[in-house]
Amino acid sequence: MAANGSNRSGLLTAGGILSIIGGAFEVIGGGIVVALIMSPGLRHMLLPPIPMPWLPGGYEHFIPVMPPWLIIVGVPLFALGIAAIVGGVSALRRRSFGLSLAGAVCALPLVPLGILAVIFVSLSNKEFEARE
């Protein structure tokens, strides 16, 4: 792709923006899961409770159950989102190719955005070398 007057190609900018967008979606999704884990009231409203008929009062007592996959998926998704945002900002500033590529890889859970971000950042690695 042709570079404009500021020695920037559109590929690196597009890769950085896609990485930031993917990271933002991951942070939002992971944040929702973390909020479900941390808030018992919210957990009680959104997750199906288990009735406990053997307790006095019958079906009046409920225990909201946190599926373990929410914890296993939600917290790493939040961390990957933050790393993708940091890598996208690094790509836009042309600071570090390794950090930018790592951020694009962290956006991979959102498959179309992540794949495009990895391709665009890796194709424009010469822009990082030209700056140094």
C-alpha angles and dihedrals in degrees: 000000000000118000121232126226095284093060091250126128122211091236095071092045091048091047092050093048092047090050091051092047092048091047091050091054090048092049091049093048093044090045091055090051092046089050089052090051095047101041116066092187093053090044090053092052098047107032123066112255123225113236115230107203093169092069122085108272094036114223096007092090118073133175115205107221122217109213108229093228089067091062093041093050104031104056097047090045089056091050092047090051093054091048091049091052092049090048092048092052089049090052092051091050092042091228107136128005093202094052092045093050091045089052091051090050089051088057090060096099084075091061105201095041094042096049092049092046092052092047095047095046094045093048091054099050091120090070090065092050092049091056096053 
